[in-house]
Amino acid sequence: MKHFLLWSLFLLISLWSWGQQETDMTREFVYKGRQYIPNSPWWTTGAGYSYNMGEKTHEPNFFIDVHVPIKRKHYAAVGFLTSRQQFFDRDTGIFLPFSRNEYGLKSIHAMYGWRIERLHSNYGFFAGPSLNWGYDYLYTDSVGSWSQKFFDPGVYASVQGSWKFYFDLGIGTTFWVNWNKHYQAVGCTVHIYFSTAFKRQL
């Protein structure tokens, strides 16, 4: 059900943005009394669910990415991702420190990619190296569950689509994959989109 809702959100964004009113994205413009600078830096942050390929299980994730322009439509990005067994205790609902999970991933990544920006939508395609650390689940015996720490280089890639209810603010979906030796995961995350495109109110 959760995956169906996430896919539905992405489809809704795509259909909404298709054929919407467009404007010239090569220069500053005014829309609804606000002046904007297109192709400005933006960030996305959100939460969703991942598929842990090693354990063949689903787990919650959280990420934040910051994107800055290199030249028109070409961007560099840096970000942080965590995908792990659980964020909250299943019985009490109390937030758990990362060390109490049987398995989990933390990752920082640097990416290069492309952006397609429209008046009511934003699309990004990014990939690059990642640095990953956390706990890799080993086995469970009569004593308890056992994990091993890992620290690995890897590769991170993402595809994101956002629907913008203002030119500089919106919501969307990010599909991502993080691949390294000990912890491979692919995820779908609902994100908030925020751009620095706003210049002034007229």
N, C-alpha and C positions, 0 to 999 in steps of 0.2 A: 504493500500500500504506500509506504514512504517513497519507494522508487517511482511508482506511478505518479504521485503528486509532483515529484521533482521533474520528471520528464514532461508532465503537463505544463508546469511553469515555464520551462524552456520553450516548448511549442507555442505557448501563449505569447511569450516575448517575441518570438520570430514572426508570428502572424501579425501582431500589433505593429511591429516596426516596418513590415513590408509595405511599401507604397505610401508611407507617411510623408507629410510635407518636408521638403528638403531645402537647404540653403547652401551658400558657398562656404566650404570648409577651409578655404585658403586665406581668409582674412577675417578680421573682427566683424561682428554683426550685432544687431539689436533684435531681440525677440521678447515680446510682451513687456516692454519697458525696461529690460535689463540688457546690458552690454556684455558680450561674451568674447573670449579668445579661444577659438577652436584649436585642437591638437595640443592642449595643455596637459600637464601631468595629472594622473589620477590614481586612486587607490581603491582596492576592493577588499572587503573582509566579510567573513561569514562562517557558517557551520553547516554540517551535513553528515552524510554517512559514507563510509569507505568499505571496500572489499579487500580483506587481507588475504592475498594469494597463498601465502605459506600455511596459514591456519584454516583457510577456507571459511572465514567467518566475517560477519559485518560488524563494524565498529564506528563510533562517532569521530568526527574530525572538526578541526578549526584551522583557518588560515587567514593570513593577511599578506597582500602583495602591493607594492608601490611601483608605479610605472612612470618613467621620465623620457621625454623625447630626445632622440639623437638627430634625426632629420624627419622630414614629413613622412608619416605613416610608420616610421621605424623607431622602436623604443627599446630601452633597457629596463629591466625590472629586478627587484630583489624582494624576497619574502620569507615568511616563516610558516611552517605547517606542523600540526601535530595530529596524529591518528593513533588511537589506542583502544585498549580493551573496553574501558568505560571511563566516564568523567565523574560519575556520582555513584555512591554506594547503592546497590539495588534494594537493600532493606530499609535504610534510614534516609536516603536521599542526600546525605552529606557529601560535599565535594571531597574527593580523595587526592592526596598527593600522588604525583606521577610514580613514585617509587613503589607504591602499593599495588600497581597493576602487574599482572602476570606477563603481559607483553604490551609494547607501545613504541611509537616512533616520534621523534622530534627531528625536524629538518629545516635547514636554511638553504635557500637556493638563489642563484643569479641567472637571469634569462635574457635572451634577445628575441624580439618578435615584431609582429606587424599589428597595426590597428586599423579598423574601418570604423570611422565615426560619422554618424548621421545626427540629424536634429533630435530624433527620439530614440536612438539606439547606439550602442557601442559594442564592437566585436574585437576580440584580441586573440592572437595565436602566438604562444611563447614556448621556448624550450631552453634548457641550459643545465649546467652542473649543479649538484646538490651535495651538502654535507649532512650526514645522518647519524643519529645516535639514539640509544634507548635500550629496550629489553626485548630479547627474542625468546619466545617460549620454548622450553625443551621437553619436559614431560611432567606428569603428576604421579606420585607414588603414595605409599602409606603415611609418609611424613608430611607431604604437602606438594605444592607446585614449585617447579624449578625453572629459572630463567638465566640467560647469560647476557651480559652487557655487550653492546657492539658500538663501533664507531667506524662508519664506512663512507667513502665517496659514492656518488650515484648520479642519476639523471632524473630531472623533473621536467614535465611538459604539461601545458594547460591550454584549454580552449574555453573562452568565456563569451557570454552574450548578455547584454544588459538593456533593459527598457528604462528610458529616462523620462520621468514625469516632470522634471525640470531639466534644462540642458546639462546642468552640473550635478544632478542627484537622481539616483534610480536604484532599481533592484535587478537581480539577474541570477544566472546559474553559471558555475564554473565546473567543467569536467577536467580532471587532472590524473596524472599517473606519476608515481615516484618509484624508481627502480634502483635497488642496491643489493648487495650480496645477501644480507641477512633479512631484509624486510621489504617485500614488494607489496604495494598497495595502489589501488585505483579508486577514485572517489568522485562524488557528485555533491557540490556545495552550493547552497543558496547564499548569495552575497548581497551586500550593500555597495553601491557604486557612488563614489564622490570624486568630482573633478575640481581642479583649481581654475576652471574656465571663467568663472564670474569675475567681471571687472568693476562694474558700478551700476547702481540703480539710476535710471534717467527720469 
